[in-house]
């Protein structure tokens, strides 16, 4: 049996999705889910724009996971997957991150719908997972407590 490219990509990407969903991060797969969940999130909300790149695997996802082990964390945890859930990612960028150029991976923290902290790809790719976790932990203590 020959596997289609779409099936190959789904199979390849699923473990990358699972790294976040198994720690409680909810996937937003459609523009409607982005608008409904992120748009109505009261309190604090974390949005991880996931990616297949090496810095997502080595720094971003592990940094997020480590930060979420802390005592202070956001009320809501969401993710969109750049390059996979294209429409959902575009909706998140257009509706909530329009002031920044597209960046994946990236991590956004919102408080009562307002963007209060944003880590772009260039702030991820040359830093360790521990450095990203420390950055997020500080943001969580500032905005989520």
Order of alpha helices (4+ residues) and beta strands (2+ residues): alpha-beta-beta-alpha-beta-alpha-beta-beta-alpha
